[in-house]
Amino acid sequence: MPNASRHLSRTVTAPEPSFASATLSPNRVLCVDLEADEDVEWITTANADGTTYVSGYTIVKREDPGETSKSAEK
């Protein structure tokens, strides 16, 4: 039986690249799985010809609205 305290997870799809699929980089990110209390920051790569694609990501924990104001007071 699953652990009831575990957060629900979700899959977030990366933004579409700015160029045709025939030239997609093999190291590009397609999606990332996140817990309910996480967000993703996408890392993009720009080529010399101006095309871009998502080449990485950072998973960050969401802050409670109350935590933000507490840290600002210190």
C-alpha positions, 0 to 999 in steps of 0.5 A, a space after each residue: 500500500 502506498 505511503 499516505 504522507 507521500 506527495 502526489 507527483 506530476 510530469 511537466 513537459 519541457 517547452 518546445 524547441 525553436 527549430 525543426 524536429 530533424 535537427 533536435 539535439 540528442 541531449 535535450 530534455 523532454 519532460 521532468 517528474 516533480 513532487 507536488 511541492 516542487 517546480 522546475 526551472 528550465 535551462 535553455 541552449 541557444 545555437 549560433 543560428 538562433 535556434 534554442 532548446 531545453 538542455 537541462 533543468 533545476 528542480 526547486 522546492 516551492 516556498 510556503 507564502 508564510 516562509 517568504 514573509 518571515 525570511 524578509 523580516 530577518 
